Amino acid sequence: MSEYDLKIEIFSAPCCNQCDKAFVLAEKVVNELGLPPSTGQSITIDIRKISVVEELDYAVALGVLATPSIAINSELVFTSMPTAKALRLAIQSQLALPDQEKT
């Protein structure tokens, strides 16, 4: 059995409605993604919101220039609000999972 750990970080600013939507989108995509039982994989996924005000140095180190931005495993992947499909594909790519596109 393989185990994967995935860290999804949503960079946000105070009063940023799009940041809240990005966090909800990440939760939704992760919940919808699931895994086929036949893979036998156990995945631990951590989704957290990071305030660019409180963690400015970390945000700058990753290259965050606007919010919402999304990093996966400490790599900046999106610098604006992604579509659900784009986020799902980015997560699948990090986990080396086949495309399981929802219709």
C-alpha positions as CSV (number, residue, x, y, z in Angstrom):
1,M,0.0,0.0,0.0
2,S,1.4,3.4,-1.0
3,E,0.9,6.5,1.1
4,Y,0.9,10.0,-0.2
5,D,0.9,13.3,1.6
6,L,-0.4,16.4,-0.1
7,K,-0.3,19.9,1.3
8,I,-2.7,22.4,-0.4
9,E,-2.2,26.0,0.8
10,I,-4.6,28.8,-0.1
11,F,-2.9,32.2,0.3
12,S,-5.5,34.7,1.4
13,A,-5.9,38.3,2.5
14,P,-8.3,39.9,5.0
15,C,-11.8,40.5,3.4
16,C,-10.9,38.5,0.3
17,N,-14.1,36.7,-0.8
18,Q,-12.3,35.0,-3.6
19,C,-9.9,33.5,-1.1
20,D,-12.8,32.0,0.9
21,K,-14.2,30.6,-2.4
22,A,-10.8,29.1,-3.3
23,F,-10.7,27.3,0.1
24,V,-14.2,25.9,-0.4
25,L,-13.3,24.9,-3.9
26,A,-10.2,23.0,-2.7
27,E,-12.2,21.2,-0.1
28,K,-14.9,20.3,-2.7
29,V,-12.4,19.0,-5.3
30,V,-10.6,16.9,-2.7
31,N,-13.9,15.4,-1.5
32,E,-15.0,14.7,-5.1
33,L,-11.7,13.3,-6.2
34,G,-11.8,10.1,-4.1
35,L,-9.8,7.1,-5.2
36,P,-10.9,3.9,-6.8
37,P,-10.9,1.1,-4.2
38,S,-8.7,-1.0,-6.5
39,T,-5.7,1.4,-6.1
40,G,-5.1,0.5,-2.5
41,Q,-3.7,4.0,-1.9
42,S,-4.0,5.9,1.3
43,I,-3.7,9.7,0.9
44,T,-3.4,12.3,3.6
45,I,-4.4,15.7,2.3
46,D,-4.0,18.9,4.4
47,I,-5.8,22.0,3.1
48,R,-5.0,25.2,5.0
49,K,-5.5,28.9,4.5
50,I,-2.5,31.1,4.9
51,S,-2.7,34.8,5.6
52,V,-0.3,36.7,3.5
53,V,-0.3,39.3,6.2
54,E,0.8,36.9,8.9
55,E,3.1,34.8,6.8
56,L,4.5,37.4,4.4
57,D,8.0,36.0,4.2
58,Y,6.7,32.5,3.2
59,A,4.3,34.0,0.6
60,V,7.1,36.1,-0.9
61,A,9.5,33.1,-0.9
62,L,6.9,31.2,-3.0
63,G,6.3,34.1,-5.3
64,V,2.8,35.0,-4.2
65,L,1.9,38.4,-5.7
66,A,-1.9,38.3,-5.4
67,T,-4.6,36.5,-3.6
68,P,-6.0,34.0,-3.8
69,S,-2.9,32.0,-4.8
70,I,-2.7,28.2,-4.3
71,A,0.5,26.2,-3.6
72,I,0.6,22.4,-3.7
73,N,3.4,20.8,-1.7
74,S,5.1,24.2,-1.2
75,E,5.1,25.0,-5.0
76,L,3.1,27.9,-6.3
77,V,0.6,26.4,-8.8
78,F,-2.1,29.0,-9.2
79,T,-1.8,32.8,-8.9
80,S,-5.5,33.4,-9.2
81,M,-8.8,31.5,-8.7
82,P,-8.5,28.2,-10.7
83,T,-11.4,26.3,-12.2
84,A,-12.4,23.1,-10.4
85,K,-11.0,21.1,-13.4
86,A,-7.7,22.8,-13.3
87,L,-7.3,22.3,-9.5
88,R,-8.3,18.6,-9.9
89,L,-5.8,18.1,-12.6
90,A,-3.0,19.7,-10.5
91,I,-3.8,17.5,-7.6
92,Q,-3.9,14.4,-9.7
93,S,-0.6,15.4,-11.3
94,Q,1.0,15.7,-7.8
95,L,-0.3,12.3,-6.8
96,A,0.4,10.7,-10.2
97,L,-3.3,9.7,-10.4
98,P,-5.1,9.1,-13.7
99,D,-7.5,11.8,-14.8
100,Q,-10.9,11.2,-13.1
101,E,-12.8,14.1,-14.6
102,K,-16.2,14.7,-13.3
103,T,-18.9,15.4,-15.8
